[in-house]
């Protein structure tokens, strides 16, 4: 059996000494009384984009779900396994979060695969392409409106469209739409530029992203 990575062992020990011990009372309170975050973030799996780091969140402050390209599937009840939908249901109905943020980022590998299936190595199951098919319509819109644009511009355009697409899919969940209509839940879009550290947020009325 392979050994646990030594680098992670060292980092855990640093975490325990530098972070956990000084905040032991807070962790004990979270363990005893549970979590009550006001914010849920759906972000990408990408190792360069960590919501807790970007927003300097402490334990218990953010309910985070990460998947390839920060996608939300449309509401549907077929099949058996709905990981993202389960998390949304739990956060909205049980934790009663007040804000739900879709956070995309620059240079997303999943979105690259949506633009070009050959951009990612895949098995015969084509899991990546099947997942990214949620952006098929957005992809066609971007290609039509950016015919003469370089690939980098098309990629960013689709990354931004993907965020809007996930917000639209969130509103297909009846319980999400109900909470939003009653003013108890706000939906947000955000885009993190890895190279510059800039965070842009979606203005719903204008359909555009603006830097904070």
C-alpha positions as CSV (number, residue, x, y, z in Angstrom):
1,X,0.0,0.0,0.0
2,X,1.4,3.4,-0.9
3,X,2.2,5.8,1.9
4,X,0.3,9.0,2.5
5,X,2.1,12.0,0.7
6,X,4.8,13.3,3.1
7,X,4.3,16.9,1.9
8,X,0.6,16.7,3.0
9,X,1.6,15.2,6.3
10,X,3.9,18.1,7.0
11,X,1.3,20.6,5.9
12,X,-1.4,19.1,8.1
13,X,1.0,19.3,11.1
14,X,1.5,23.0,10.3
15,X,-2.2,23.5,10.0
16,X,-2.8,21.8,13.3
17,X,-0.2,23.9,15.1
18,X,-0.7,27.3,13.4
19,X,-4.5,27.3,12.7
20,X,-6.4,24.6,14.5
21,X,-4.9,25.0,18.0
22,X,-5.4,28.8,18.1
23,X,-9.0,28.4,16.9
24,X,-9.8,25.2,18.9
25,X,-12.8,26.9,20.6
26,X,-14.4,27.8,17.3
27,X,-13.9,24.3,15.9
28,X,-15.4,22.8,19.1
29,X,-18.4,25.1,18.7
30,X,-18.8,24.1,15.0
31,X,-18.6,20.4,16.0
32,X,-21.2,20.8,18.7
33,X,-23.7,23.1,17.1
34,X,-23.2,22.5,13.4
35,X,-22.7,24.9,10.5
36,X,-24.8,27.9,9.6
37,X,-23.1,29.5,6.6
38,X,-24.9,32.4,4.8
39,X,-23.1,31.8,1.5
40,X,-22.9,28.9,-0.9
41,X,-20.3,28.9,-3.6
42,X,-20.3,26.6,-6.7
43,X,-16.9,26.8,-8.2
44,X,-14.5,24.8,-10.4
45,X,-12.3,21.9,-9.3
46,X,-9.3,23.8,-10.6
47,X,-6.5,23.7,-8.0
48,X,-5.7,27.4,-8.7
49,X,-9.1,28.7,-7.7
50,X,-10.0,28.0,-4.1
51,X,-13.0,30.0,-2.9
52,X,-12.1,29.8,0.8
53,X,-8.7,31.3,0.0
54,X,-10.0,34.0,-2.3
55,X,-12.6,35.2,0.2
56,X,-10.4,34.4,3.2
57,X,-13.2,32.4,4.8
58,X,-13.0,30.8,8.2
59,X,-14.4,27.3,8.9
60,X,-18.2,27.4,8.9
61,X,-18.5,30.5,6.8
62,X,-19.0,29.1,3.3
63,X,-20.7,26.0,1.9
64,X,-18.7,25.1,-1.2
65,X,-19.3,22.7,-4.0
66,X,-16.7,22.2,-6.7
67,X,-17.0,20.5,-10.0
68,X,-15.5,20.8,-13.5
69,X,-16.3,24.2,-14.9
70,X,-18.5,25.2,-12.0
71,X,-21.6,23.9,-13.7
72,X,-25.2,23.6,-12.4
73,X,-27.3,21.1,-14.3
74,X,-30.9,22.0,-15.0
75,X,-33.5,20.7,-12.6
76,X,-34.6,17.1,-13.3
77,X,-35.5,14.1,-11.2
78,X,-34.5,11.2,-13.5
79,X,-31.6,8.9,-12.6
80,X,-30.2,8.2,-9.2
81,X,-27.2,10.4,-8.6
82,X,-27.4,14.2,-8.4
83,X,-24.4,15.5,-6.5
84,X,-24.7,19.2,-7.4
85,X,-28.5,19.2,-7.1
86,X,-28.2,17.5,-3.7
87,X,-25.8,20.1,-2.4
88,X,-28.1,22.9,-3.7
89,X,-31.1,21.4,-2.0
90,X,-29.3,20.9,1.3
91,X,-27.9,24.5,1.3
92,X,-31.1,26.2,0.3
93,X,-33.7,24.1,2.2
94,X,-31.7,23.1,5.3
95,X,-28.9,25.6,5.8
96,X,-31.0,28.5,4.5
97,X,-28.1,30.2,2.8
98,X,-28.8,33.8,1.8
99,X,-26.4,34.0,-1.1
100,X,-25.6,31.5,-3.8
101,X,-22.5,32.3,-6.0
102,X,-21.4,30.7,-9.2
103,X,-17.7,31.4,-9.5
104,X,-15.9,30.8,-12.8
105,X,-12.3,31.5,-13.7
106,X,-9.8,32.2,-16.4
107,X,-8.1,29.4,-18.3
108,X,-10.8,26.8,-17.4
109,X,-9.8,23.3,-18.8
110,X,-13.4,22.2,-18.8
111,X,-14.5,25.1,-20.9
112,X,-11.6,24.5,-23.2
113,X,-12.9,21.0,-23.7
114,X,-16.4,22.4,-24.4
115,X,-14.9,24.5,-27.2
116,X,-12.7,21.6,-28.5
117,X,-13.2,18.0,-27.4
118,X,-9.6,17.2,-28.3
119,X,-8.4,19.7,-25.6
120,X,-8.8,17.0,-22.9
121,X,-7.7,13.4,-22.8
122,X,-10.8,11.2,-22.4
123,X,-11.8,7.6,-22.1
124,X,-14.5,6.0,-24.2
125,X,-17.0,7.0,-21.7
126,X,-16.4,10.6,-22.6
127,X,-17.3,11.8,-19.1
128,X,-15.8,15.3,-19.7
129,X,-17.7,15.9,-23.0
130,X,-20.9,14.6,-21.5
131,X,-20.7,16.9,-18.6
132,X,-19.6,19.9,-20.7
133,X,-22.5,19.3,-23.1
134,X,-24.5,21.6,-20.7
135,X,-22.7,24.4,-22.5
136,X,-23.6,23.3,-26.1
137,X,-26.0,26.1,-26.7
138,X,-23.7,28.7,-25.1
139,X,-20.9,27.4,-27.2
140,X,-22.8,28.0,-30.4
141,X,-23.7,31.5,-29.3
142,X,-20.1,32.3,-28.6
143,X,-18.8,30.9,-31.8
144,X,-21.5,32.8,-33.8
145,X,-20.6,36.2,-32.1
146,X,-16.8,35.7,-32.0
147,X,-16.2,34.2,-35.5
148,X,-13.1,36.3,-36.1
149,X,-11.8,36.4,-32.5
150,X,-8.7,34.5,-31.3
151,X,-9.2,31.4,-29.3
152,X,-8.4,33.1,-26.0
153,X,-11.3,35.5,-26.4
154,X,-13.7,32.7,-27.3
155,X,-12.6,30.8,-24.2
156,X,-13.2,33.8,-21.9
157,X,-16.5,34.5,-23.5
158,X,-17.7,30.9,-23.0
159,X,-16.3,31.0,-19.4
160,X,-18.6,34.0,-18.7
161,X,-21.5,32.5,-20.6
162,X,-21.1,29.3,-18.5
163,X,-21.6,31.3,-15.3
164,X,-24.8,32.9,-16.7
165,X,-25.9,29.4,-17.9
166,X,-25.5,28.0,-14.4
167,X,-27.5,30.8,-12.9
168,X,-30.3,30.2,-15.4
169,X,-30.2,26.5,-14.5
170,X,-30.4,27.4,-10.8
171,X,-33.7,29.1,-11.5
172,X,-35.2,25.9,-12.9
173,X,-35.1,24.5,-9.4
174,X,-38.5,25.3,-8.0
175,X,-37.3,25.8,-4.4
176,X,-34.5,28.1,-5.5
177,X,-36.9,30.2,-7.6
178,X,-39.3,30.4,-4.7
179,X,-36.7,31.6,-2.2
180,X,-35.3,34.1,-4.7
181,X,-38.8,35.5,-5.5
182,X,-39.5,35.9,-1.8
183,X,-36.2,37.8,-1.3
184,X,-34.7,35.2,0.9
185,X,-32.0,34.1,-1.6
186,X,-29.8,36.1,-3.9
187,X,-28.0,34.5,-6.9
188,X,-24.6,35.9,-8.0
189,X,-22.1,35.4,-10.7
190,X,-18.3,35.9,-10.2
191,X,-15.2,35.4,-12.4
192,X,-11.7,35.2,-11.0
193,X,-8.7,36.0,-13.3
194,X,-5.9,33.8,-12.1
195,X,-3.1,35.9,-13.7
196,X,-4.2,39.3,-12.3
197,X,-6.1,38.3,-9.1
198,X,-9.1,40.4,-10.4
199,X,-12.6,39.4,-9.4
200,X,-15.5,40.5,-11.6
201,X,-19.1,40.1,-10.6
202,X,-22.2,39.9,-12.8
203,X,-24.6,42.8,-13.0
204,X,-27.9,40.9,-13.7
205,X,-29.7,43.9,-15.2
206,X,-27.0,44.6,-17.8
207,X,-25.8,41.0,-18.2
208,X,-22.2,42.1,-17.9
209,X,-19.4,41.5,-15.5
210,X,-17.7,44.4,-13.7
211,X,-14.4,44.3,-11.7
212,X,-14.6,44.9,-7.9
